[in-house]
Amino acid sequence: MNYLSMTFLDDPSMAELLDDTGDVKFGRMRMQEWLEPLRVMLQTPPEADRSAELAQRARLDCLADPSESRNSNLPALEFVIHTRWAKNMPRDRRIRPSQEILERFLGLASATDQEIYGFGRRYGPLLIYCKSAYQNEEIFVREQVDVWRYFARSLTALLRIAAGLQARRPTQALQKNWDILAAMPSVVRNTEHAEDRPEDLLRPATPLHPEKEWAARAYFAGYGKHRDRAMWVGLMNCLLELARTRPWLLWDGSATVNLPRLVFSGPNLLSYLALQVCFLAAKQDAALCTHCQNLYKPKRAPKAGQRNYCPTCRNDGIPVRMAKRDQLARLRQAREI
């Protein structure tokens, strides 16, 4: 099922986010892979019997918060994931970014608990408004299912608002989408657990933890006088902070064969989703050249793990030179063996 087609292409109000050919414009920037979760459990009230199948649940008891009894009976996903510094990190369990991920996530707005569980089991946690604990080289994360539905609805609402602002639609026409942002589940609205961060000199007006800032902005989005372009931009930038979306420098494989590469999403699901939503809202389509590190407009999306070159570098013969260098490196390695 193509969830994006259901959400956008069949919705006339989203026409502003389509390109001249009527297609959705996805970002082609290189993005980071992330690890699949080791284990995922769906906790639904009343809690299932602690059988051998749920033996791992005992290790998640440390995530329970007695002060949140009002949320204790809500469905939740419980993830076990690798720490970033874990030894023998599995290479065959990495998730490659793809258009399907955003399509399916937006479709979770009205999904059942089991459907959200199936998605989370495949793509991992959101890592926001959650409880977490460490043990050895594993992280235990607990996230309420309502948070998943809320952010699936919110990302769709942000895109619809973007389309409405670009088409200069009246504020009343976008009222339902602003209402979606303001309709936060209790765990998002009550962010006492989020720690304040040091004041950011570039953003002195909101020296808040990203979770607190999102809750505050979404609260004020419930009032008509704040439903404007500035609020939308603030929510989008806050989403990027929630997702830990920033430039990351990676250097995989052999240092003699591969060059460092710059990507713009973190090693987590929400980082990819946030960046793709920004690309859609801004109708941007760009990639980063492996050699010169300049942005260019590609004819097709670069494949994960493969080099890509801008037209200038191709005309200068850079791909051929890099291929010859790789061949010489493989020959040297063969002689050493």
N, C-alpha and C positions, 0 to 999 in steps of 0.2 A: 504494500500500500504506500502510495506517495503522499506522506502527510503534508509536505510543503505545498503540493498542488491543491490539497483540500483547504489549506489555510490562506494561501495567497492568490494563486492563479484563478481560483473561482470567486475571488472577492474583488469586485470592481474598485473598492476604495484603496486597494494596494497597487494600482496601476502606476503610481509615481515611482515605485521601487523597481520597476521593470526597465530593461534597456530598450533600445529602439526596435529590437526584433521581438519584443514581448517575452523575453526570458528573464529569469531571476539572475542577478549578477552576484556571484559568489567571489570572495577574495581568493586570489591565487598566491598569496604570500606563503612562504614556507612556514610550516607550523610544526611544533614539537610533538613527538609521540609520547604516550604515557603507558604505564603498566596496567594490565588487567588486575582486578582485585583477586586476592587469593581465595577468599570465601565471602559469601553474602548470605544473610538470613533476613527473612521478613518476619517481624514480630507483630502479631495482630492480637487484639484483646478478644477473649481472655487468653493470656499467654499459654502457649502450648506446653505440654508436659516436657520436662527436661529429660529427654531420652538421649541415647547415645548419639543420635543424629544432631542434637543441639547441645552437645557437651561443651562446645566452644562458648556457649552463652555465659557460662559461669565466669569466664575470663572477661566478660563485658560488664559485669556488675558494677565495676568501679566507675562506669559512666553514668550510673543512675544518680539523680539529684533529688533528694527528698523534698526540697522546696518547690519542685515543679510537679507536684502531685496532679495538678490539673491536666498535665500533658502525658502522664504515665500510661494512660490507657489508649493513647493515640497510636495508630499504625506507624511503624518505624522500620527503616532499613539499617542493618548492622553489618558493616564492612570490616574485613581484615585485609590490610594492604601492606606492601613492603615499605620500609623506610627508605629514604633516598640514599642512605649510606650502607644499605644491606650488602653483604658479600654475595657473590655468585648471583647477581641480578639476572633473572631469566630474560633472554633475548627473544624467545619465541612467544612471549605473552604480551608483547607491545601492541598498542592500539594505534593504527594509522589514521590520521584525520581524513574524513571523507564527507561529502555533501549529505550522505544519508543520516549522519549523526544529528545534525541540526534539524533535519526534516522530522526524524523520529522524536526528538526531544520536544519540539513544538506540539507534537501530537499527544503529549502526555497531559495536556491541560485538563482533559476530562477522562483520563485513563483510570483503570481500576488499580487497586493495590498490587495485584499480581502482574499487571502489565508494566507498572513502574519498577517492580522488583526484577522483571526480566531485562529491562533496559539497564538498570543499575548493575546487575550481575555481569552484563557484557561490557559496560563502559566505565564503571567505577563511580565513586561518590562525587558530590558537588563540593564538599569540604567547606561549607558555610552553614552558619546557624546549627552547629553540630556539637556533640560531645566526643572527646577523643582521649585515648590513653595509649601509652607505649609499653611494650613488653618485648624484650630481646630486640629482634630486628623487624618487629611487626607493629603496626598501628591499628588500633581498634576504633572505629568511627561509628557513631550512631546519628542518623538523620531522620527526621520525621517525614513521612510521605507527603504531608500537606505542603511542606516547603518545596518539594519537587513540583507539585501541581501549581503552586503559586508562581514560581519562577518560569514555568512553561507558559503560563498565562501572561506573565509580566513581559517576557521577551516578545511575545506576539503583540502585546499592547504597545510596547515601545516602537515596534516597527510600524504599526498602524498610525501611531501618532506622528512618526517621521513622515509617512506618506501624506497625512493630512496637513501637516505644516508646509510641506513642499507644494501641495496643491492649494494652499491658502484657504483651507476649509474653515468655517467658523468654529469657535471653541465648543459650542453645543454639540456639533457633529462628532466630536471626539470625547464627549463626556464619559461614555461607557468605558473607554480604554483607560482614562485617568482613574475612574472608580476601581478598576481592576488592580492598579498599582497600590491604591490606598487600602484595599481589602486584604491586609496582611494577616497571616495566621499568628497565633499568640506567641509562638517561639520567635518570630521575626520582630513582632511589635515590642516584646519585652527582652531587651538585650543587656540585662545586668551583667551577664557573664562575659561580655566583650570588654577587653581591656583598652583603655585609652592609649593613644600613641602620642609621642612627642609632637609638639606643634610643628607643622610644615610651613616654612616661610613662604612657599609658593602658594599655599592655600590657607592663609591665616584665619579665614572666616569659619573653617570647619576642621578644627584640630581633633577629629574624632576617629575612632576605630571604624573601618569601612562598614561593618555590620550595623553599628549605631548610626552612621551617616545615612545608609540606605533607609533604615527605619524612619529616621527623621524626615528625609526628603519624601518618602512615600506617604508619610502622615500629612505633610503639607500639600502634597498633590491631591489630597481629598478636598481641598478648598479651591473654589473656582478662580480666585484672584491669583493663584500661583500656577495655574495651568497654562504655561507658556513655553516658548522655546528655551529660555534659560533653565527652567526646571527640567526639561527633557535632556538638555546637554549635561546638566549636573547628575541626573540619574544614569546616563550612559557612561560618564566618566567614573561614577561610583561603581557601576557594574564591572568595569575593567579592573578597578582596585579589588573588589571582592574576589575576582577570578585570578588575581595575581598575574595579570597580563602585562608584560613588559618585554623589552629585548632580552634575549638569552643568547649567550655565546656557547656553542657546542663544538666539540672536536672528537669525533668518533673514529674508530678504526686506527689504522697505522698513521703515525705522524708524518712518515715519509711519503705516503701515498695521498692521504686526504688533507684538505685544508680546513681550518676552522670555518664554521658557518654560523651566520646570524639568523635566528628565528624570532618570531614576535609573539609566541604564545608559550605559556608555561606547561609543565608536564602534568596537566590535569584536564579533566573534562570541561569544567566551566570556563577555563581560559580559552579553549577553542570555541566554545559556543559564543562567548562574549565578543571575540574578535570577528567571528562570522556575522553576528548581528550588526556590528559596527560597519562592516563592509557593505552589507545589504542596505542599511540605512543611508550610508554615504554614497551608494552606487559607485563604489571604487573597485577597480580591478587591476592589481599590481603584483609584481613579483620582484624578488631581490636577486640580482645577478651573482652567481657564485664567485666570479673572478673579481669584478670591479666593485661589487657591493652597491651598485646603483639600482634604483627602482626603474622598472620598465613594464610595459603592457604585453603580456605573453599571449600567443595565439591559443594555447591550451595550458591547463594547469600543470605545473611541474610535479613529477611523481616524488613521493616521499623517499628520501635516501639517494636520490639521483641529482647530479649537477644540472644546473640550467644557466643559460647565458643570454645576455641581452644582444640585440642586433649588432651593436658596435663591436663587442667582443667576438661575435661570430665572424664578422667581416675581417677582423684582425687575426683570425686563425687560432684563437685561444683554445677552442675545443680540441683541435688536432694536436696542439702542443701539449695540452694536459693529458690526452690519451697516450702520446708518446712517452711522457714522463711516467705515467702509470705502468706502461709496458716495461720500461727500464727498471723500475722499482721491483716489479714481479720477477724479472730475470735475476736481479741481485739477490733477492730472497731465495730463489731456487738454487743459486750457486752456494749460498750459505748453508742450505740444508744438505 
